[in-house]
Amino acid sequence: MNRSGKVKRKGLSLEKREALYGFLFISPWIIGGLLLLMFPIFRSLQLSVHNITNIADWELEWAGLEHFKKAIFGDAIYFEYYLDTVKSMMIQIPLINVFALTVAVFLNRRFAGRTMFRLLFFLPVLLGTGFIMQQLMGQKVDQETMEVARKVLLPQEVTIYLGPKITNWISEFLNVITTALWKSGVQIVIYLAGLQGVSRQLYEAARVDSATEWETFWLITLPMVTPMMQLNLIYSVVDSFSDESNSLLAYIVRQGFVANKFEYSSAMGWLFFVFAIILIVALFLITQRFVNRVKE
């Protein structure tokens, strides 16, 4: 007890306990990642600043920043893929999170068949990211999905009257929408978990004060799910950069395993990795000030 007569509480705060539980939960992944990835990471970094003179005996020659300079100043294709990746990410991430939050709010309500709808929205995550769907659709998951959606939403009879230019623009727009919806399953689950943690007493108090659904969403729902929104934004960035359909990532893989330019491919990969880390840190710092923290 202090001088003011208040009892001083001991132990960790709610925020610190939740952080500790989170670290304990992901600790197996961290340990496994360190054990399995440390050597490949070291080898990749080593290759990025060397030239291979004899791959059989693993003889290397120091090259310095030669491969990095080539990627930045001497490879127009790499820079073009960089811009395409950033543009695609800037379009898809807002779409994914707006759609995911909207669906999560809908699925958080009580209605008949709610469990079935939750499964349907998460089903693309189970199928599209695994080996099964790739085998069923001949290694063309995204392309086939977008083509089916384009034919449903934009029938061939309609394209005849629109002309090729408008048809291509609408097709690209539908492809972006379809990809965003296909990749929103994990974000929906995270938003749904956050919504289920919001106290019902807040909504009851809002109804007593005659608040509309729109006001309730902006004043209660949205502020309370800002931690999940921050998590989903960062996850969406990571998923976008590591996606197999990423043109820049595919170009890096081709340079390494098709053209056998392992040193150049490693350098491009590290530039890609550093850019992703800078973007994620910047996104975290920007969104941190808007995150609502529940304090004990």
N, C-alpha and C positions, 0 to 999 in steps of 0.2 A: 504494500500500500504506500502511495506517495503522499506528499504533504497536503494535497488537495482532498485527500480522503478516497480517491479512486483506486480500485484494485488494478494493479498492473498485470496484464495477461502475458503469460509466458508461452514459448513455443513458436513455431513457424506460422506465418500468416497464411490465409487461404490461397493467395496467389503463389507463394513460395511452395506450399505443399502440392498444388496442382502442377507446378513446374517440375518438382521432384518426381512425382508420379509419371509425368510425361517422359522424363529422362530414363527412368527405370523401365518404362514400357518399350522404348526404342533402343535400349542398351544392347540387346542381342544383335540387332541390325548393325549398330555401330561397331561392335566387336567383330562381327563377321565381315563387315565391309573393310575394316582395317586389316584383317588377316588376309583377305582374298584380293584386295585391290591395291595395297601398298606397292607391291612389286610391279604390277602393270603400270601404275602411275609413274613410278620411278623410271621404268624402261621407256615409257612414252616421252617423258621429259628429257631423258638422255638422248633419244633419237632426234628430238626437235633441234638440238644444237650440235649434231654430228652428221657426218656422211658415212654410210656403210661401205667399207672397202673390201671386206671379205665376210659375207654373211655366214658362211659355214663355221669359221673360227671366231665369229663375232669381233671383227676388227673394225674399229671406228676411227674416223678422222675429224678433228675439231672443225666445226663450220661456223660457230658463233651464231649471229642473228641472221644469217644468210637466208634461211628458209622463211623466217618471219617477214623479212623485207620483201621477199618474192611474193608472199601471200598478200601483203598490204599494198605494194606498189606495182607489182608486175603481173597480177592475175586478175583480169577484168571479170572473169566468170565467177571467181570466189566473191568479189565485191558485189556482183549482181545478185548472187544467191543470198548474200548477207542482207541486202535490202529487201528481197522477197520474203525472207524469214521474218524480219522485223515488221514488215507491213502486214503479213498474215497474222502475226501474233497480236498486233495492235487492234486488228479487226475481230479476231476470234475470242480473245480473252474477255472483253466486255460482254460480247454476246453470250458466251458460255455462262458467265456469272449471273447476268440478268435472267437468263432462262432458268438456270439452276435454282436461284432464289425464288422465282415465281412458282416453279413446280413444287419446291419444298414447302412454301406457304400453303399451296393447294393440298399437298399430301399430308400436311400436319392437321388438317381438319378431319372431323369424324364423318365418314360417309360409307355406304355399303361398297365393298370391294376395294377398300383402301390398300390392303396388303398386296392384292394382285397388281394394282397400279404402281406401287413402289417397286415391285419386282420387274415390271415392264420397263420402267425408266432406268433401272440399274442393269438390265440384261445386256445392253451393248458393251458395258465394261467387261462382263464375263466372257462375251464372245469375241468382240473386236480386238482385244489385247492378247488373245491367246493363240495357240497353235491350231485349234479346231477350226475356227473361222477362216484362217489363212489357207488351210487345206481344202475346205469346202468351196471356197471362192477363188481358188487358184492363185494365191498370193496377191490378190487384188481387192483387198477388203474395202479400202476407202474409195477407190475408183468405181467399183461395182455398186457400192452403196449410193454414191452421189449420182451415178447414171440412172439407177432405179428411181431415186427421188426426183431427178430432173424430168424423166418421162411422165411421172405421175403428176407433178405440179405444172409442167409445161408440155402438153401434148404436141405431137408433131403437126396436127392440123392447125394449131395456133401459131406455130413458128413460121408457117408459110406466109401469113399475113403480116408478121412483125418485121421480117427482113433479117439478114444475117447479122448486122451490127447489133441491133437491139436484142436479138436472140442470144448472141454470145454474152452480152452484158448481163442479161437475166440469168443465163445458165451459170455464169461465174458467181453471181449473187446467191443463187440457190445452192451451189456447191459449198460456199462458205457457210451458209445457214445449216445445211445438212451436216457438215463436219462439226460445227459447233454443238449441235444438238446431240450428235453421236458421242461426243467426248465429255458430256456434262454429268455422267452418272455419279462419279466420285464426289463432285461438288454438291450434287443434290443430297447425297447421304450426309455430308458434313453440315450443310445448312439445316437439314432436317434434325440432326442431333442437337444443333444449337437452338433451334426453335423449341424443341421439347424440353430444354433446360430453362426456358423463360417462365417465370412464375405466373400462374393463372390469376393470381390476385391483382397483378398489374392490369390485365385486361378487364377484370371485373370492376376495378376502380375507374377505368376509362369509360366503361359502359354506364356506370352510375353518373359520371360527369357529362353524359350525352355525347361522347366522342364518336365520330364516324369511323368506318373501317379504314378509310384513307388516312385519317389523322392517327388512328391507332398504329397503322403500319409505320408511318414516318416518325412518330414520337416514342414508340415502344419497341416494335419488332426490329426495325432497322438498327437503332442504337445497340440493342442487346445482342445482335448477331455480327457486330463489327469484328470481334476476334475471329470468327469463322470466315468472314469476308476477307480479312487479311491473309488467313491461311490458304483460302481458295485461290486468291490472286497469285500468291507465290507458287502454289502447286500448279496452277495453270501455266505459269511461265516455264517452270521446270518441265512439265509434260510437253509443252510446245517445242522446247529445244531438244528434247530427247525422243520425240516422235519419229517413227520410221518413215513417215511421209514427208519429213522435213527435207527440203531440197538441198540445203547447205550440208546437213549431216550426210545425206546420200552422196554428195559430191566428195566429201572428205573420205568416206568409205571407199568410193571408187578409186580415188587417187592412191590409197594405201594398198588395197587388196586386188585391184584390177590392173592398175598401171605400175604396181610394185614400187611406188614412191613413198616408202614408209616414213622417211625423215620429213618430207614435205607434208605428208598427211598428219603426222604428229604435231608439227608446228601449227597447221591450220586448226587442229583440234584444240590446242592450248589457247589460241586466240579466241576461238569460239567459247571455250570454258571460262576464260577471264571475263569476256563480255557478259556472259550469263550471270556470273557471280556479281559483277558490278551492278547489273540491272536488278538482281534480286535484292541486294543490300540497299540500293536506292529506293526500291519499291517498299521494302520493310521500313525504312526510316521515314518515308513520306506518309505511309498509312498508319504508323505507330501513334501519331498525334491524334488520330481520329478513332482509335480503338477504345471502346468502353471497357474499363477494368472493374470487376466486382471485388471490392475490398471488404475485408472482414472487420 
